[in-house]
Amino acid sequence: MKLLANPLVLRMLLVAVSSGSLFLFGLLLVRKMRKDLAQDGSFTSGQAPGGAFEFQAFQAVIQDLKKQQRVLQDQLRQERQQAQTQGRLQAAALETLPCGVLLLNSRLLVQQANPAAKELLGFDAPTGLRSSQIFESGRVSSDEGGTVVAEAVAEAARVNAPKRGLRIVYATPAGQKRNLGIDVVPVGNAREVRGLVCVISKDAEISQAVTRATAEAQAASAASET
C-alpha cells in the first residue's frame, strides 16, 4: 500500500500495463489477420486484404503507445533527478544545522544523525542504534519521577503526538553530564507514524533565545506606552 501511494511507482505501473496491453492487442490482431489471409487464400491486385486497415490501425496504436511511454519515461527521469537534487539539498542543510537532528524510522532505529547531534550526544556513529540505546541515560528534568527520555520518544510514536520543549539531563557514553532540550515530532499521517524527528539543542541556547525574545517583547511594550 505504501508503494502504491508513491507517484513514481504509479507511473511505472502505468507504463507496464500499457506495454502489456499493447502486446496482447498485437497478438490478437496478428492471429486475426492470419485467419483472414488463410480464408482468402490470396488477393488480387487492386484489392486490399481484409486485415490491411486493421494492420494500419494497429501500427498507429503502437506509435501512440510508444510516444506515451517515452513521455512517461522522460517524466519519471525528471522526477527522479528532482528528488535526488532535493535530497542532496536537504542533506547539505541538515549537515550545517547548529542544532542536533536525529531521524528515526518507525522501529525507532536511527536512520540519520547530523554532526551536531553526534557532538551533543557523544556518539560517533549512532546510525542503526535504537533510541533506547541513545537516550538510555537521559532523564526529563521537569518530571518529578525523572521520566526516561527513551520512554518519552516511544510514547510520541505510540500516540502519534509530538513532545515539545523537553528539558533533559543527559550523560554521554564518556560520562559527560549535559543539560539539553529536545523536541520529538512524529512523521507520517493521522493513521500511521512512519518515523520520528528528534531536534536536540543545548538547554543554555534555548534559555538565551527565550530571554532575548522576552526582552524584545518588553522593550516593544515599553516603547508603545511612551
Secondary structure, 3 states (H helix, E strand, C coil): CCCCCCHHHHHHHHHHHHHHHHHHHHHHHHHHHHHHHHHHCCCCCCCCCCCHHHHHHHHHHHHHHHHHHHHHHHHHHHHHHHHHHHHHHHHHHHHHCCCEEEEEECCCEEEEECHHHHHHHCCCCCCCCEHHHHCCCCEECCCCCCCEHHHHHHHHHHHCCCEEEEEEEEECCCCCEEEEEEEEEEEECCCCEEEEEEEEEEHHHHHHHHHHHHHHHHHHHHHHHC
